[in-house]
Amino acid sequence: MSRPPFPQPAVNPPPASGAPAPRPAAMPPARPAARDPAERRTLVVGRGISVQGTIQDAERLEVVGLVEATLLQATEVSIAPGGMFKGAVEVEDAEIAGTIDGTVTARGSLIVRSTGKVIGTARCRRLQVEDGGQITGTIEMISESPKPEASRPPAEAPV
């Protein structure tokens, strides 16, 4: 092979004599609640791979092959063109460019791409369907939970 398997880090030349050494940039404080997508625990089911069962502890699921499973409490699911998910999935955001057959609950947004098909039940707070995308079954929009009415003063009775 003529190229290295990983990119080589850039080497900084030593500072000229008398010049101050460059200071590293300060890192912004990390947010514990949201993780960078590159740091999420990701399960990728590749083309020609079939998985059955319950998927736990995956923050992101990318499906290019076939998954017959129940996915509980993930952050994101992505079904690529040609990929298929059969079962139930509950996530924050879902992007469907392949096929999902079952129940998808997206507490955030559900995006059905032009090559995507949802067969069954789709529950979501926000829905986007590109031209050519298909939904066959039931769509349920998740709304904000009703807030308890503020206590109103009692109505006065006529005298």
N, C-alpha and C positions, 0 to 999 in steps of 0.2 A: 504494500500500500504506500502511496506516495504522500499522503497527508496524515498529520497526527490525528488521533481519535478525538482529542478535546482541544478547544481553542487555547492557545498559549496566552498567559497573562501579559499585559503590556509592562515593559520594564521602563521605569523612569530613570533618566540619566542623573548622575549625582549633581548636586547644585554646584555652581561655579563658586570658587573661593570668595568668601566675603558675602555671598548672597544667602539670605535666610532659607532654611529648608522649608519646602511647602508643608503646610499643616493639613492634616486630613479633615475633610468636611465633617461637620457635626451631624450625627445621625438623629433624625427626628424621633421622638419617643414612640415606642411601639404601642399599638392599640391592642389590648388583649382580647377584645370582643370579636374583631374581624381579622381574619388572617389573609395575607396576600395570596392571590390565586395560585402562585407558583409554589407556595408552602403547604397548600391543602393536601390532605391524604387523598390520593386519586387512584381509582381503580379503572384501568383501561381494558376493555374486552375487545380484542382485535378481530379483524376479519378472519372468518373460518373457526372462531372459538365459540363454544357454547358453554354457558354457565347456568346452573340450576340451584335454587336454594334461597337462603335469606342473606342479604348483604348488610353487614353492620360496620360501623366505624369508618365508613368511607365518606369523606366530605364531598367529593366530586366523583361522579360516575360517567365515564365516556364509553358509549356502546357503538362499536362498529360491527360486531358479530351478533350473536343471539343470547339474550338473557331472559330466563324464566325464573322470576324471583320476586321477593318482597324486599323493597329497599325502605328502610326506616330512617327518618330524620337526617337526611343528608342536606348539604347546602345547595348542590347543583347537580343536575343530570343533563347530559348532552347525548342525543341519539343522532349519529351521523347518517348520511344517505346510505341506504343498504343495511343499516343496523336495525335490530328489532328488540323491543322490550315487551315481555308478556308478564303481567302481574300488576302489583300495586306499588306506587312510588309516592313518597311524601317528601317534598323538597322546598327550598326557598324559591329557586328559579329553575325553569326547565326550558330547554331548547330542543325542538323536535324537527329533525330533517329526515329521519327514517320513519319507523312505525312504532307506535306504542299501542298495545292491545290490553286494555284493562282499565285501571283507575290511576289517574295522575292528579295529585294535589300539589299545587304550587302556591305557597303562601305569599309569594311575590308575583313574579311575572311568568307567563307561559307564552312562548314564542313558537309558532308552527311555521316552519320555513316552507318554501314553495314545493319542496319534495316530501314534506312531512305529512303523516297521517296519524290521527288520534282516533282509535276505535274503542268506544266504551264511555267512561265518565271522565270529564275534565273539570276540575275545580281550581279556580284561580282568582287572584285579586285583580290582576291586569292581564288582558289577552291581546295578542297580536297574531294575526294570520296573514301570511303573505299570499299574493295571488297564486293560486294553484294548490295551496295547503288545504288539507281536508280534515274535517271533524265529523265523525259519524257516531251519534250517541247522544249523551246528555252533557250540557254545559251548565255548571253552577258557578255563579260569581260569588266570591267571598267578600262580604262587606264588613265594615268595622262593626264590632259587637255593639249592640245598642247600649248607650250609656243610661244609667238610672236617672230618671227625671229628678231635677232639683226639687227639694221640698217647696211646695207652693203654699202660700198662706191660704187658709180655708176660705171658701167663698162665703160672703156674708148673706145671711138669710134676710129676705124682705121683712120689714116690721109691720 
